């Protein structure tokens, strides 16, 4: 016999299990924003690895509803390249 009495209870449990509580969600968003703000190309990184790492951050933010404008993303990538 199930310990849940309604579909709402089941949904709430699944949501917390999958996404975490609102506090956990806010912490994850904060960490992703920090990673975004501090993003720089690593010395041993090629463009592909850099972009892959950037995509993980961007997609993580997008998954939490934090959509960044495309022009801001492009500028961030350009400014993250090492000076020549």
N, C-alpha and C positions, 0 to 999 in steps of 0.2 A: 504494500500500500504506500502511496506517495505521501511525503510530509508536506507537500504544497497543496493549498486549498483553491488556488485559482491560477489561470493563465498569466495574470499580472504578476503574481509572486514568482512564477517560473521565469518570466521575462526579466524581472528585476534581478534575479539571481544570475541569469546568463549574462546580463549586461555588466554587473559588477565583476563577474569572473573573467569576462573578455576584456573589458576596458579598465577595470579598477574603479575605485571610488572617485568622486570628483576631486578630492585632494590629490590622489595619485595621478589623475589625469592632468591637473594643473602643474604638478611637479614635473611630469614628463614633457609638457609643453615648455615649461621654463628651461629645462635642460636642452631641449632641441633649439630653442631660441638662443641660448648661450653658445651652443655649438655653431649655429648660423653666424652669430655676431663675431665669433673668434675664428671663423673659417679662414684658413690660408693653405696654399699649396705646400705640401711637405717637401723637404729637400730631395728625397729619393723617389718622388712620385712623378709619374707621367700624366699627361692630360686626361687619359681614360680613367685612371685610378682616382684622380682628383674629382672628375665629374661623377663617377660612381659614388664616391663618398658624399659629395654634395647632394646627389639625388636621394640618398638615404635620409639626410636631414630634411630636405624639401618635402619628400613624400611623407615622412613622419609628421611634419607640421600640417600638411594637407589632410592627412588622415584624422587629425584632431580638429579640422575645420579652420585652421590658420592658413589662409590663402594669401600668398605674397604676389604682388604684381610682377609680370614677366620682365618689365624693364628694370625693376629692382634686383631681380635674380641675376640678370645679365650683368648689371653693374657690379654686383657682389663677386661674381665669377672673375670678371676682368680685374678688379682690385685685389683679388686673392692671388693673382699670378705674381711670381717673383719679379723684381725689377731687373732689367737687363743691363 
